[in-house]
Amino acid sequence: MKHVMITVLLILQISLYVGCVSVHSSMEEPTTDIPIPGLPVLATPAVTEVDGFLKVEAESFNSWDNNGTLRDWVLVDNDSLAEMTGGNAYMAVTPDTRVTHDDELIIGTNFFPDAGTGSILNYEVHFNTPGQYYIWVSCFSTGSEDNGVHVGIDGYWPETSARVQWCKGKNQWTWSSAQRVPENHCGTPNTITLEVLEAGMHTIMFSVREDGFKFDQWLMTLDEQFQPH
């Protein structure tokens, strides 16, 4: 009888152990196939700056935040403009209600003069080389009310990278690094800059200035004389 009780106890102990292992293993199984509502999905891994240069497709953002506004970034990959881009896609700010200067301007709805107040796209970048970077952005503009965007870094929106502006090169993908200022609305080339203070991971951000804005690529370079083509 004593041997029978010992055998039963051993069987019970083994069963409990196997059950615990089974539960523990199931808890460790990944659940990446179950999306978490409200959290942005990473679209791409971080990019890396090499020798003071990096270029990124606009659609390769890592996260976004519409800042509670009525304008948001959307991915477009099914029209003639997308076919003209490097990655067959671009980002656009929609809806677009202020197409001409005669259309109503509503600050905080279709126009965001202050950087960081509109919808934001975030890009994770690993910098090897600190320094002052010049920023260029490729935009498709058709008029005077879809040709501006703001740039920032790590949650900070410096004046040096606000109001990237396009005046020339309408109805085609055009690069600009010009900043709109009161005395020169078209801006001076090579005046949009960001200071990267230390090597490591940083977040480069683009926030809406005007609805209808469309952009394909952006780049950063330490070369003040650089001209994209």
LUMVO-649740 format. One line per 8 residues: number of its first residue (from 1); their letters; for each residue x, y, z of C-alpha. Coordinates in pm, 1 decimal. Layout:
NUM) A) X Y Z  ...
//
This chain:
1) MKHVMITV) 0.0 0.0 0.0  284.4 235.8 88.1  443.9 177.6 -254.8  111.7 251.5 -428.1  73.6 586.7 -245.6  430.2 686.7 -334.5  364.2 600.2 -700.2  42.5 807.8 -701.6
9) LLILQISL) 222.3 1105.1 -547.3  499.8 1083.8 -806.8  244.6 1077.1 -1088.3  68.5 1382.7 -942.5  397.6 1572.6 -910.5  495.2 1492.1 -1269.6  151.6 1602.4 -1395.4  174.1 1930.8 -1206.9
17) YVGCVSVH) 524.9 1995.4 -1343.1  423.7 1923.9 -1702.1  118.6 2148.3 -1661.6  330.7 2434.4 -1527.8  583.1 2395.9 -1810.2  301.9 2395.6 -2065.4  144.4 2712.4 -1921.2  483.0 2885.5 -1895.3
25) SSMEEPTT) 570.5 2797.3 -2254.3  239.1 2925.3 -2387.6  289.0 3250.9 -2200.8  626.1 3301.4 -2370.5  491.8 3247.2 -2722.3  506.8 3570.7 -2928.8  180.9 3748.5 -3005.7  299.9 3967.0 -3291.1
33) DIPIPGLP) -0.6 3858.4 -3500.5  -234.9 4038.4 -3258.4  -227.2 4415.8 -3323.8  -259.9 4650.2 -3026.6  -523.7 4918.2 -3098.9  -397.7 5274.8 -3093.8  -28.4 5194.7 -3133.7  148.2 5279.0 -3461.5
41) VLATPAVT) 310.4 4989.6 -3645.5  675.9 5029.9 -3739.2  692.2 5070.5 -4114.9  1066.6 5027.4 -4143.4  1376.3 4978.4 -3928.8  1588.8 5278.4 -3839.9  1814.7 5421.7 -4110.2  2181.0 5503.6 -4055.5
49) EVDGFLKV) 2378.2 5814.7 -4143.3  2704.0 5730.9 -4320.7  2983.2 5982.3 -4386.1  2756.3 6273.5 -4302.4  2473.9 6177.9 -4539.0  2139.7 5996.5 -4539.4  1839.1 5980.7 -4772.3  1496.1 5842.7 -4677.6
57) EAESFNSW) 1175.7 5763.8 -4866.8  887.9 5963.5 -4718.0  672.8 5652.3 -4680.8  943.6 5484.0 -4467.3  827.0 5651.9 -4146.4  841.8 5466.8 -3814.5  541.7 5620.0 -3638.2  291.4 5903.4 -3664.6
65) DNNGTLRD) 68.1 6126.2 -3454.9  -214.3 6338.2 -3594.3  -198.9 6562.8 -3284.8  -577.4 6549.1 -3257.6  -616.8 6751.6 -3577.9  -845.3 6706.1 -3877.4  -555.0 6672.8 -4121.9  -344.4 6361.3 -4148.2
73) WVLVDNDS) -65.4 6207.8 -4352.9  -172.3 5933.7 -4594.2  30.0 5698.4 -4811.0  -40.0 5730.9 -5184.5  86.9 5457.9 -5417.3  -174.4 5434.6 -5690.1  -160.3 5747.3 -5904.0  58.9 5905.4 -6172.2
81) LAEMTGGN) 255.6 6109.9 -5917.9  353.3 5792.1 -5731.9  482.8 5643.0 -6056.7  721.6 5939.9 -6085.1  879.3 5880.7 -5742.4  1177.2 5674.9 -5637.9  972.7 5423.0 -5437.5  645.6 5438.9 -5632.7
89) AYMAVTPD) 476.8 5605.1 -5334.4  460.6 5935.1 -5146.0  300.2 6092.3 -4839.5  25.2 6353.9 -4869.5  -169.0 6570.6 -4623.9  -543.9 6520.8 -4658.3  -811.7 6637.5 -4689.6  -703.3 6934.0 -4901.0
97) TRVTHDDE) -951.7 7222.0 -4868.5  -724.3 7522.7 -4919.7  -613.6 7483.9 -5279.7  -593.9 7851.9 -5376.6  -531.7 8175.5 -5188.3  -904.6 8255.7 -5215.8  -1003.6 7945.6 -5015.7  -1066.9 7998.0 -4644.3
105) LIIGTNFF) -757.9 7971.4 -4423.7  -836.0 7809.5 -4087.1  -542.9 7796.3 -3846.5  -528.3 7458.0 -3676.6  -742.2 7294.7 -3944.5  -593.7 7347.3 -4291.7  -296.9 7565.3 -4195.1  -44.3 7519.1 -3913.7
113) PDAGTGSI) 197.5 7813.4 -3889.2  362.3 7679.7 -3571.5  588.7 7377.3 -3610.3  475.8 7064.9 -3428.5  108.2 7159.7 -3401.8  -8.3 6963.0 -3705.9  4.7 6592.0 -3781.0  355.7 6446.5 -3742.2
121) LNYEVHFN) 559.3 6174.9 -3914.3  853.6 6031.1 -3718.4  1168.7 5872.1 -3861.8  1423.5 5688.4 -3648.3  1782.6 5757.6 -3753.7  2113.3 5637.1 -3615.1  2373.4 5912.5 -3652.5  2741.1 5826.6 -3649.6
129) TPGQYYIW) 2853.5 6185.4 -3702.7  2726.3 6479.6 -3493.2  2712.2 6824.4 -3653.4  2499.3 7078.3 -3836.1  2299.8 6903.3 -4108.2  2139.6 7066.0 -4409.0  1793.5 6928.3 -4487.3  1645.4 6883.4 -4832.2
137) VSCFSTGS) 1289.0 6767.8 -4904.2  1136.4 6654.3 -5234.4  784.9 6796.3 -5281.0  520.0 6806.1 -5555.1  352.0 7147.3 -5540.5  85.6 7283.4 -5773.8  31.0 7628.3 -5622.4  96.9 7862.5 -5333.6
145) EDNGVHVG) -105.4 7677.5 -5066.7  49.1 7328.1 -5071.9  418.1 7413.3 -5055.2  528.0 7417.3 -4692.0  628.7 7177.7 -4413.1  811.9 7189.0 -4077.0  1103.1 6970.4 -3960.7  1213.2 6886.5 -3605.6
153) IDGYWPET) 1429.2 6651.7 -3399.8  1366.0 6452.5 -3080.2  1046.9 6639.9 -2990.2  1208.7 6980.2 -3047.2  1112.0 7214.7 -3330.0  1402.1 7456.5 -3393.2  1341.7 7779.0 -3581.8  1626.0 7677.5 -3815.4
161) SARVQWCK) 1418.1 7392.3 -3962.0  1071.8 7550.5 -3970.7  879.9 7646.4 -4288.5  1055.8 7459.0 -4568.9  923.3 7637.7 -4879.2  881.6 7569.8 -5252.5  824.3 7843.6 -5511.6  998.0 7709.3 -5821.5
169) GKNQWTWS) 953.9 7371.9 -5988.4  574.5 7355.5 -5981.8  393.3 7042.4 -6106.9  699.7 6823.8 -6071.1  896.3 6661.9 -5791.8  1132.2 6934.8 -5672.7  1395.1 6948.8 -5396.4  1412.7 7245.3 -5159.4
177) SAQRVPEN) 1611.7 7348.0 -4853.0  1480.6 7705.7 -4847.3  1316.3 7861.0 -4541.4  1022.8 8097.2 -4577.1  1089.3 8422.5 -4387.8  895.0 8753.1 -4378.6  1142.3 8932.9 -4604.1  1163.1 8643.6 -4853.7
185) HCGTPNTI) 860.0 8415.9 -4883.8  1039.0 8185.8 -5128.0  1336.8 8153.2 -4895.4  1708.6 8121.5 -4953.8  1845.6 7778.6 -5057.3  2048.2 7579.0 -4803.0  1900.5 7753.5 -4498.7  1706.8 7461.9 -4344.5
193) TLEVLEAG) 1931.0 7303.4 -4081.7  1921.6 7076.1 -3776.3  2192.2 7035.7 -3515.7  2267.9 6675.5 -3417.1  2451.5 6717.5 -3088.5  2570.2 6361.7 -3033.6  2601.5 6027.9 -3210.5  2330.3 5767.2 -3154.9
201) MHTIMFSV) 1958.3 5729.5 -3218.1  1753.9 6039.5 -3297.3  1400.7 6100.2 -3422.0  1358.4 6327.8 -3725.0  1005.1 6468.6 -3745.4  792.8 6632.1 -4014.7  480.6 6824.9 -3917.3  205.6 6962.4 -4139.6
209) REDGFKFD) 212.7 7328.5 -4235.2  -38.2 7326.6 -4524.2  -292.4 7068.7 -4630.9  -240.2 6923.1 -4977.9  135.3 6897.1 -4919.1  296.4 6597.8 -5092.3  647.3 6469.2 -5041.2  853.0 6182.0 -5176.9
217) QWLMTLDE) 1196.2 6186.5 -5008.0  1408.6 6378.7 -4762.4  1779.8 6387.7 -4696.0  2032.1 6528.8 -4450.5  2390.9 6618.9 -4530.1  2685.0 6789.5 -4362.9  2782.6 6934.7 -4701.5  2657.2 7292.3 -4727.1
225) QFQPH) 2717.9 7291.3 -5103.2  2528.2 6968.8 -5172.7  2274.0 6982.7 -5456.2  2029.1 6687.3 -5494.4  1933.4 6565.7 -5838.7
//
